[in-house]
């Protein structure tokens, strides 16, 4: 009988769980957590599971269509927060396991290095980390989105990659309603998932000249879930006119205005023509002289990435602000993904790995570009982009290792872990600081609430980094909900009293 050996990945997952559990336990309720303690239909405190359903119906009418995510939000707010802390630590660990499942191949050293790379990179780069993994409402809407959508997508990926295994009938029956839930979980997360699933189906059809029936049915059910989400009354009424007023559209308009103010139309036209010519030349090099083209493109991307990081390091002014910058995270993630894609192209990696990485990259872009139709782009919404590009990076690094180029994965894993260890003390200090301030405030509010009709004016709690569950300015919007939660007449934060 073959003796089963302990896999180092098990120790890494156990460490993930413990760290996430400790951080969740130190994270207070904040922002929307207070809002969702109350029914959206009659604005009184929810006291039982049955009261959640009319609240979700009102939410679908007035706020958004994310009824599945918000069901869990309101469910956990009924119970002691310790229950959520344990469950959410488990879901966070499950997220890392799903990322690992996409890239593992059965070789212990290779797979452990990939797991460390995935975890270290996401810890360092994921924007609004605390809002995604530690905030009660945010976790159900963002990190759980990745668990649900990558869980749905895996059979499509496995079928394309030739890893498909025969599943039992009960699991298939459960997978179909799960497909609907995955499609209806969140706007940009579900869109990224459907984009990737469609591409995997299309590539499978081109290869096999037929569509896998069960996966096709699952995809259609997931699409119906997405329609259920996007065709909710609140989504339909809230999207009118958002293209003209969206954050990305306004940003593009500001850039255009800046360029128009400094350069003449002729100069802008000449610069555009030159850029198109350079792009055409690079494409020609990639097609006709692949290795040379990959080297030149990689050099251009590396120089651009380093220059961009240097600019943001100067502009941010502190290590905490630099690490927490959304622009730095997105730019680094995109740059690393493109560099690894070019590295894989130059090395002639397996076509399935390259195509799968391309599909995941397109899905990541879809999750961001959808915000052309949104009036704001919160940093936590970049979670699908980072997760999908990170999985693609892992696939490419694993394939390079399999071909004998082991330095790439070793170097990336070491770099990701070193950066994570450098950031960890800063993150831990900030999480503990926010916990201490929040505990002191809660004790004060509960003491004030002992006297009926009391009002509270408190000092703001401002995190220094992206790692706590709270974020600057969140208290400006939930004064009434916090007052109701603690039983106060009024609640206000000094920073916002005179605004």
Secondary structure, 3 states (H helix, E strand, C coil): CCCCCCCHHHHHHHHHHHHHHHHHHCCCCCCHHHHCCECCCCCCECCCCHHHHHHHHHHHHHCCCCHHHHHHHHHHHHCCHHHHHHHHHHHHHHHHHHHHHHHCCCCHHHHHHHHHHHHHHHHHHCCCHHHHHCCHHHHHHCHHHHHHHHHHHHHHHHHHHCCCCCCCHHHHHHHHHHHHHHHCCCHHHHHHHHHHHHHHHHHHHHHHCCCCHHHHHHHHHHHHHHHHHHCCHHHHHHCCCHHHHCHHHHHHHHHHHHHHHHCCHHHHHHHHHHHHHHHHHHHHHHHHCHHHHHHHHHHHHHHHHHHHHHHHHHHHCCHHHHHCCHHHHHHHHHHHHHHHHHHHHHHCCCHHHHHHHHHHHHHHHHHHHHHHHCCCCCHHHHHHHHHHHHHHHHHHHHHHHHCCCHHHHHHHHHHHHHHHHHHHHHHHHHHHHHHHHHHHHHHHHHHHCCCCCCEEEECCCCCCCCCCCCCCCHHHCCHHHHHHHHCCCEEEEHHHCCC
